[in-house]
Amino acid sequence: MKYKEWFHDLKTSKIDINNLEPKSKLPDLDYDMWLSRDIFKVDKFYLKKQLIKFNLFRIIEVFYRKLNPL
């Protein structure tokens, strides 16, 4: 099993349906980085390769120039 190490340590508990609203609406960047790096094995080289592969650098540049004309 690929995720055996961390998955088996998860504990179950009851969900309080009265308190489902998150305490903070801000993104948790530390958690996002952990999830990307350790669980999905995505690193900066992979992201750069994908951006180049789909020509996203050029798309982002065109979009940025439309938003911020000189």
N, C-alpha and C positions, 0 to 999 in steps of 0.2 A: 504494500500500500504506500503510495507516494507521500502522503501527509501524516503518516502514522505518529511521528514524534509529537507534534503539537495537538493533533486531533484527539488523541486518547486522554489528554489532560483536561479536556473541557468538562465542566460540570453542568448538570441540568438544574433548573429551579423553576418555580412557578412564576408566571408573568402577572404583574400587577396591571390590569387593563385600565385602571384609573389614572395611571401615570405613564402613558405612552409618549407624551410630548417630550422631545429632547430638551435637556437643560440648556444646551448651547446650540445655536444655529451655525456656528463657525466650523469650518472643516478641521478635522484633526489631522494635520499634516504628518505628524510622527507616525500615527497609525497607518495612514495611506502609504508612507514610504516603507514601513515594515511589511505591509501586505504586498506591495509591489516587489520588493527586493527578496523577501524571505519565503513568501508563499508562491507567488506567481513567477519568481525568478526573472524579473524584468530589471535590467540595469541600464545605465546611461548609454552604453554602446548599442544595445538593442533598440532603444528609443531613437537614437540618431540614425541607425540603419533604416528603421521604419519611416522616419521622416524623409530621408533621401529616396527611399523606394517609392513612396507615393507622392513625391515632389511637394511635400507639405511646406517646405521652407519657402518656396516661391509663392504658394497660395497665401501663406501668412504674411509675407512681405506685401503682396498686392492688397490684401485686406487692410493691413496697417496703413499703407499709403492712402487708401481711400478715407480712412478715419482721420488721418493727420496730414492733410495736404500742405505743401510748402508754401 
